[in-house]
Structures are given as C-alpha cells and as structure tokens.
Amino acid sequence: MLLKDSRYLGTRRFDPDPTGTVRCKGTTSRAIGPATGVLEHVVREGDRLDLLARHYYGDDRLWWRILDANPDLLNGAWLSLPESVGETILIPRAKE
C-alpha cells in the first residue's frame, strides 16, 4: 500500500511471468524527469545526501530528490559522496 503522497504513486506493479507468477510484489521503476529550478553545489569532504537535503530543504528524508537530479551519484556509497569531492552536483527545488 502506498501513501497518498508517495513518489511511487502511479507506477505500475510488475507483470507476471509466462507461468503467471509475480516474482516481485513491488512496483516497477518510476519515471524520473529532468530536474527543474536547480542550484549548483560543489561537493566538499564530509558531504552526504541526507545532510545536503537537510541544508537545502530542511528535511533530511528528501535526499532522494538530489539523487534523482544526479543519477550518476548512485555508486554504492549510498548517502556519502567521497568520490564526488570537488564535483558540481545539482540541487533541485524542493517542490515540483
């Protein structure tokens, strides 16, 4: 069950395979559009997506908005950005 303001609302469920079995009961990937109303942030030592979300949005749970705008950050480090120090990332506006 998804909450009424879930970012996955509107995504479809996985289709059954040829035998009729649904191997994953979750939803398929959601569409991620281009980031709008962005700021540029130069990554510094110790930056993490959750800390940047708290700084820019006042809510550390919105880290996924920054990741959506910068999909190349998904490198297994999850919230920390040690490999991106010195790079410029996009910070999209809080609400679309």
Long-range contacts (C-beta under 8 A, 24 or more apart in sequence): 2-27, 7-64, 32-68, 32-71, 35-68, 35-69, 35-90, 35-92, 36-92, 36-93, 36-96, 37-92, 37-93, 38-69, 38-90, 38-91, 38-92, 38-93, 39-90, 39-91, 40-88, 40-89, 40-90, 40-91, 41-88, 41-89, 41-90, 41-91, 42-86, 42-87, 42-88, 43-81, 43-84, 43-85, 43-86, 43-87, 43-88, 43-89, 44-85, 45-82, 45-85, 47-80, 47-81, 47-84, 47-85, 48-79, 48-80, 48-81, 49-73, 49-78, 49-79, 49-80, 49-81, 50-79, 52-91, 56-91, 56-94, 57-94, 62-94, 65-92, 65-94, 66-90, 66-91, 66-92, 68-92
